[in-house]
Amino acid sequence: MVFGKAAQLGGHRTAEEGLATAIRVAATGLTFRRPTVQVKSITVARRQRMIDLHFWPTPNGKKITILLEECGLPYRIVPCRIGRGDQFTEAFLKISPNNRMPAIVDHDPPGGGEPISVFESGAIMMYLAEKAGRFYPRDLRARYEVNQWVMWQMANQGPKTGECGHFRRLRDSQGDQSYAVRRFTDEVNRLYGVMNNRLYDRRYLAGDEYTIADMISYPWTVGWEHQGQDINEFRYFKRWFEEIGARPAVQRGMNAGSELSVDLSKLSAEDAEQLRKLLYNQRARPAPDGGLL
C-alpha cells in the first residue's frame, strides 16, 4: 500500500490510527493514495469520498494516476490483476464491459447522487479533468484542440505502440515476426514524428497550456528504447518529454502502484504460456439468453 507524503496518516489523528487503517486496507488488497498537492486540510480530506481506480501499472493505467496526482483528487487503487483474470469477473464487467482496465468509480460525482463509473482512459480523463476544473479548457476551440489529441492517442499512439511492443517481445516464438516488427516499429516512428512536428512551434500538444492531451500521451513514450526508437531524432519531442517527465505529479503518477508490477522475465515457461493464453487471442464472450430481442 502507498500513501502520499502529505497525508501519510490518511486523515487520522494519530499514527496509530493510520497504522490500524493500513492493516485493514492490506487485508482487502486496496491501495489508498492521497495526492501530495492541493490537500486543503486533514479535516477536509477526511470528509472527501474516494475515487476507486481499478488499475494495473501499465501505460494506460498510469495516464489516470498522473491526472489524479496533478488534480490532487483523493483516490484509492483497486488492483486489477490482469495476469490472474480480474478483468473478466462479473463485478468488473459491470463497470468496464470491454474487460479492460483502467476504470473508475466516483463515489462523490458532481451534482451528488449515486456513484458514477467510467471506463476507457480518454473518457476517464475527460471526466476527471472536468470534475476538477483543471487541464481541460472550457473554451470551445481550445477544448477541441485537446479532444482531438486525446482521440489521436487512443486511436493511434496507444494501439500501435502496444502492437510494436507485443511483436518485439514475441520475436520468433510464434513463427517469423520480422514483417510485423518492421511494420509497427516504423509506424511508431511515424507517430513520434507526428508529435515532433506538432511540438515544433507549441510548448504542449494542444497549444501553450499543459492539458490532459499531454498526460495521456506521455506514459506510452517512456519505453522508447524498447520500441526501437531514438528520441534524439525528435528534438522538439525530446524537449517536451523531458519537461513533462520532470513534473513532480507526473513522477508520482508514474510511480503509483509500482509495488504491483510483475517481472515477466522471472516467470516459468508454464506460467508465461498461461499468461499469454489469458491476455492474447481472446474471442467474444457469449451473451446470456433471455435478453432484449
C-alpha positions in Angstrom: 0.0 0.0 0.0 1.2 3.5 -0.8 0.4 6.8 1.0 1.1 10.3 -0.3 3.8 12.1 1.7 1.5 14.9 2.8 -1.2 12.6 4.0 0.6 9.6 5.5 -1.9 9.5 8.3 -4.7 9.0 5.8 -6.8 11.6 7.6 -6.3 10.0 11.0 -5.5 11.9 14.2 -2.6 9.7 15.2 -0.1 7.4 13.6 -1.6 4.5 15.5 -5.0 5.1 13.9 -3.3 5.4 10.5 -1.4 2.1 11.1 -4.7 0.4 12.1 -6.3 1.5 8.9 -3.2 0.4 6.9 -3.6 -3.1 8.4 -7.3 -3.2 7.5 -6.5 -2.0 4.0 -3.8 -4.6 3.5 -6.3 -7.3 4.2 -8.6 -6.0 1.4 -5.8 -5.7 -1.2 -6.6 -2.0 -1.8 -4.0 0.7 -2.1 -5.0 4.2 -0.8 -3.4 7.3 -2.3 -4.0 10.8 -1.3 -2.0 13.1 -3.6 0.5 15.4 -2.1 -0.8 18.5 -3.8 -3.9 20.6 -3.0 -4.9 18.6 0.1 -6.6 21.5 1.9 -6.6 20.1 5.4 -6.8 16.7 7.1 -10.4 17.5 8.2 -11.5 18.3 4.7 -9.6 15.3 3.3 -11.3 13.0 5.8 -14.7 14.1 4.5 -13.8 13.6 0.8 -15.1 10.4 -0.7 -12.6 8.4 -2.6 -12.4 7.7 -6.3 -11.8 4.0 -6.8 -9.3 3.4 -9.6 -9.3 -0.1 -11.0 -5.7 -0.3 -12.1 -2.6 -2.2 -13.1 0.7 -0.5 -13.6 0.7 -0.2 -17.4 0.9 2.9 -19.6 -2.9 3.0 -19.8 -3.2 2.8 -16.0 -0.6 5.5 -15.4 -2.4 8.0 -17.6 -5.0 8.1 -14.9 -2.7 8.2 -11.9 -0.8 11.1 -13.4 -4.1 13.1 -13.8 -5.3 12.3 -10.3 -2.0 13.4 -8.8 -2.0 16.6 -10.9 -5.5 17.4 -9.8 -5.0 16.5 -6.2 -8.1 14.3 -6.1 -8.1 11.6 -3.4 -8.2 8.1 -4.8 -7.5 4.5 -3.9 -6.0 1.9 -6.2 -8.1 -1.3 -6.6 -5.7 -3.7 -8.2 -7.0 -5.3 -11.4 -4.6 -8.2 -11.7 -4.9 -8.8 -15.5 -2.5 -11.7 -15.3 -5.0 -13.5 -13.0 -8.1 -12.6 -14.9 -9.6 -10.0 -12.6 -10.8 -8.1 -15.8 -13.2 -11.0 -16.6 -15.1 -11.1 -13.3 -18.8 -10.1 -13.3 -18.2 -7.3 -10.8 -15.5 -5.7 -13.0 -17.5 -6.2 -16.2 -20.3 -4.1 -14.7 -18.1 -1.1 -14.7 -15.9 -2.0 -17.7 -17.8 -4.1 -20.2 -14.8 -4.2 -22.6 -12.9 -6.2 -19.9 -10.0 -3.7 -19.9 -8.6 -1.5 -17.2 -8.4 1.3 -16.2 -11.9 2.1 -14.9 -13.1 4.3 -12.1 -16.0 4.6 -9.7 -16.5 8.1 -8.4 -18.4 7.9 -5.1 -18.8 11.7 -5.0 -19.8 12.7 -8.5 -20.5 16.3 -9.5 -24.1 17.1 -8.5 -24.3 14.3 -6.0 -26.4 11.1 -6.4 -25.3 7.6 -7.0 -21.7 6.7 -7.8 -20.6 7.1 -11.5 -18.5 4.5 -13.2 -16.4 5.3 -16.3 -14.3 3.1 -18.5 -11.8 3.9 -21.3 -8.8 6.0 -20.4 -9.7 9.0 -22.6 -13.3 9.2 -21.2 -11.9 8.9 -17.6 -9.5 11.7 -18.2 -12.2 14.0 -19.6 -14.5 13.2 -16.7 -11.8 13.8 -14.0 -10.5 17.0 -15.6 -14.0 18.3 -15.9 -14.8 17.4 -12.3 -11.6 19.1 -11.1 -12.0 22.1 -13.4 -8.3 21.8 -14.5 -6.3 20.8 -17.5 -9.3 20.8 -19.9 -10.2 24.2 -21.4 -13.8 25.4 -21.3 -13.4 27.5 -24.5 -14.8 25.5 -27.4 -11.9 25.8 -29.8 -9.3 25.1 -27.1 -11.3 22.1 -25.8 -11.4 20.5 -29.2 -7.7 21.1 -29.7 -7.4 18.9 -26.6 -10.1 16.4 -27.6 -8.5 15.6 -31.0 -5.2 14.8 -29.4 -6.8 12.7 -26.8 -8.5 10.8 -29.6 -5.2 10.6 -31.5 -3.6 9.0 -28.6 -6.3 6.4 -28.1 -6.7 5.6 -31.8 -3.1 5.7 -32.9 -0.3 6.1 -30.3 -1.6 3.6 -27.7 -2.7 0.8 -30.0 0.2 1.0 -32.4 2.8 1.3 -29.7 1.2 -1.7 -27.9 1.4 -3.8 -31.1 5.0 -2.7 -31.5 5.9 -3.9 -28.0 3.9 -7.1 -28.5 5.7 -8.3 -31.6 9.1 -7.1 -30.5 8.7 -9.2 -27.3 7.3 -12.2 -29.2 10.3 -12.4 -31.5 10.1 -15.7 -33.4 8.5 -17.8 -30.8 5.3 -18.0 -32.9 7.0 -18.0 -36.3 8.7 -15.3 -38.3 7.6 -11.9 -37.0 10.0 -9.7 -39.0 7.3 -8.1 -41.1 5.1 -7.3 -38.0 8.1 -5.9 -36.1 9.1 -3.7 -39.0 5.6 -2.6 -39.7 4.8 -1.5 -36.1 8.3 -0.2 -35.3 8.1 2.1 -38.4 4.5 3.2 -37.5 5.6 4.1 -34.0 8.5 6.1 -35.5 6.0 7.9 -37.7 3.9 8.7 -34.6 6.9 10.2 -32.8 7.4 12.3 -35.9 3.8 13.5 -35.7 4.4 14.6 -32.1 7.8 16.2 -33.0 6.2 18.3 -35.8 3.3 19.3 -33.6 5.7 20.5 -30.9 7.9 22.4 -33.3 6.1 25.7 -32.5 4.0 24.7 -29.5 5.1 24.1 -25.9 2.4 21.4 -25.4 0.4 19.1 -27.7 -2.8 21.3 -27.6 -1.0 24.6 -27.5 0.5 26.8 -24.8 -1.2 25.1 -21.9 -0.4 21.7 -20.3 -3.5 19.6 -20.6 -4.8 16.0 -20.5 -3.6 15.7 -24.1 0.0 15.7 -22.7 -0.8 13.4 -19.7 -2.5 10.8 -21.8 0.4 10.7 -24.3 3.4 10.7 -22.0 3.3 7.2 -20.5 3.5 5.4 -23.8 6.7 7.3 -24.7 8.7 6.3 -21.6 9.6 3.0 -23.2 11.0 4.5 -26.4 14.2 2.3 -26.3 12.2 -0.9 -26.2 10.1 0.4 -29.1 13.2 0.5 -31.2 13.3 4.4 -31.3 15.9 7.0 -30.7 14.3 10.2 -29.3 17.4 12.2 -30.2 16.0 12.1 -33.7 13.0 14.1 -32.5 14.4 17.2 -30.8 11.1 19.0 -30.2 9.5 15.9 -28.8 12.5 15.4 -26.6 12.2 18.9 -25.1 8.5 18.1 -24.3 9.4 14.6 -23.0 11.9 16.0 -20.6 9.7 18.8 -19.3 6.7 16.5 -18.7 8.9 13.9 -17.0 10.3 16.4 -14.6 6.9 17.4 -13.2 6.6 16.1 -9.6 2.9 14.9 -10.1 3.9 13.0 -13.2 6.7 11.3 -11.3 4.2 10.3 -8.5 1.7 9.2 -11.1 4.2 7.0 -12.9 5.4 5.5 -9.6 1.8 4.8 -8.3 1.2 1.1 -7.9 4.8 0.2 -8.8 4.7 -2.4 -6.0 2.2 -4.4 -8.0 4.5 -4.9 -11.0 5.4 -8.4 -12.0 8.8 -9.2 -13.6 7.8 -11.3 -16.6 11.3 -12.5 -17.1 11.1 -14.4 -13.9 8.0 -16.4 -14.9 8.4 -20.1 -15.6 7.7 -21.2 -19.1 4.4 -22.7 -18.0 3.3 -19.6 -16.2 4.3 -17.4 -19.2 2.3 -19.6 -21.5 -0.8 -19.4 -19.2 -0.4 -15.6 -19.2 -0.3 -15.4 -23.0 -3.4 -17.5 -23.2 -5.2 -15.2 -20.8 -4.1 -11.9 -22.4 -3.9 -12.7 -26.1 -6.1 -14.1 -28.8 -9.3 -13.6 -27.0 -12.7 -14.2 -28.7 -16.1 -12.9 -27.9 -17.8 -13.8 -24.7 -21.3 -15.3 -25.3 -24.2 -13.2 -24.3 -26.7 -14.8 -21.9 -30.2 -15.9 -23.1 -33.3 -14.0 -22.1 -32.2 -10.6 -23.2 -33.9 -7.9 -25.3 -34.7 -9.3 -28.8 
